[in-house]
Amino acid sequence: MSSGSQKRYPPELRERAVRMVAEIQHEHTSEWAAIESVAGKLGIGTAQTLHNWIRKAQTDTGQRPGVTSEMAAEMKKLRAENRELKRANEILKSASVFFAAELDRNNK
């Protein structure tokens, strides 16, 4: 959801929509029909958006294979930490080279 034209839906609405689809699915001919119905009632931009939320919820609860939201957040955090450590390591290497050169100049 990086585009300015896309809506940001609150987590409560997402959870409610996912629950509603599960609750009314038996009243419809297919899961997609239930998704379209709930999306329309709750003013969710597209049924595909709600479909994505349902799949993510299923992954998070272990009903579907895939990377959970918690694991994805942890991986994102670790990647950022790894980038920062690599950057710090490069700074330390540069400083080491600089000070080694200074010592060589002072010892001559």
C-alpha positions in Angstrom: 0.0 0.0 0.0 2.6 2.5 -1.0 0.5 4.4 -3.4 -1.2 7.6 -2.2 -4.4 6.6 -4.0 -4.8 3.3 -2.0 -6.8 3.3 1.2 -5.3 2.1 4.5 -7.8 0.0 6.3 -7.7 -0.3 10.1 -6.8 -3.8 11.5 -10.2 -4.0 13.2 -12.0 -3.6 9.9 -9.8 -6.3 8.3 -10.4 -8.7 11.1 -14.2 -8.0 11.1 -14.3 -8.5 7.3 -12.5 -11.8 7.5 -14.8 -13.1 10.3 -17.9 -12.0 8.3 -16.8 -13.9 5.3 -16.4 -17.1 7.4 -19.8 -16.5 9.0 -21.8 -16.0 5.9 -19.9 -18.2 3.4 -22.6 -20.9 3.8 -25.2 -18.5 2.6 -23.5 -18.0 -0.8 -22.7 -20.3 -3.7 -18.9 -19.7 -3.3 -16.3 -18.1 -1.1 -15.8 -15.4 -3.8 -19.5 -14.6 -3.7 -19.3 -14.2 0.1 -16.2 -12.0 -0.3 -17.8 -9.8 -2.8 -20.9 -9.4 -0.6 -18.8 -8.5 2.5 -16.5 -6.1 0.6 -19.5 -4.3 -0.8 -21.2 -4.0 2.6 -18.1 -2.7 4.4 -17.0 -0.4 1.6 -13.8 -2.2 0.9 -12.4 -1.0 -2.4 -12.2 -4.4 -4.2 -13.1 -7.9 -3.3 -9.5 -8.9 -4.2 -8.3 -6.8 -1.2 -10.5 -8.8 1.2 -9.5 -12.0 -0.5 -5.8 -11.2 0.2 -6.7 -10.5 3.9 -8.4 -13.8 4.2 -5.4 -15.7 2.7 -3.1 -13.8 5.0 -5.2 -14.7 8.0 -5.3 -18.3 7.0 -1.5 -18.3 6.7 -1.1 -16.6 10.1 -3.3 -19.2 11.8 -1.6 -22.1 10.1 -4.5 -23.1 7.9 -2.4 -22.3 4.8 1.3 -22.7 4.1 3.4 -19.6 3.9 5.3 -16.9 5.8 3.2 -15.6 8.7 2.9 -11.8 9.4 5.0 -12.2 12.5 7.7 -14.0 10.7 7.7 -11.5 7.9 8.0 -8.6 10.4 10.9 -10.4 12.1 12.7 -11.0 8.8 12.2 -7.3 7.9 13.7 -6.3 11.3 16.6 -8.7 10.9 17.4 -7.5 7.4 17.5 -3.9 8.6 19.7 -4.8 11.5 22.0 -6.7 9.1 22.2 -3.7 6.7 23.2 -1.5 9.7 25.8 -3.9 10.9 27.3 -4.2 7.4 27.4 -0.4 7.2 29.1 -0.2 10.6 31.6 -2.9 9.6 32.5 -0.9 6.5 33.1 2.2 8.6 35.3 0.3 11.0 37.3 -1.2 8.1 37.8 2.3 6.7 38.9 3.7 10.1 41.3 0.7 10.5 42.9 1.4 7.2 43.2 5.1 8.0 44.7 4.6 11.4 47.1 1.9 10.1 48.3 4.4 7.4 48.7 7.1 10.2 50.8 4.8 12.3 53.0 4.0 9.2 53.6 7.7 8.6 54.4 8.4 12.2 56.8 5.5 12.5 58.9 6.6 9.5 
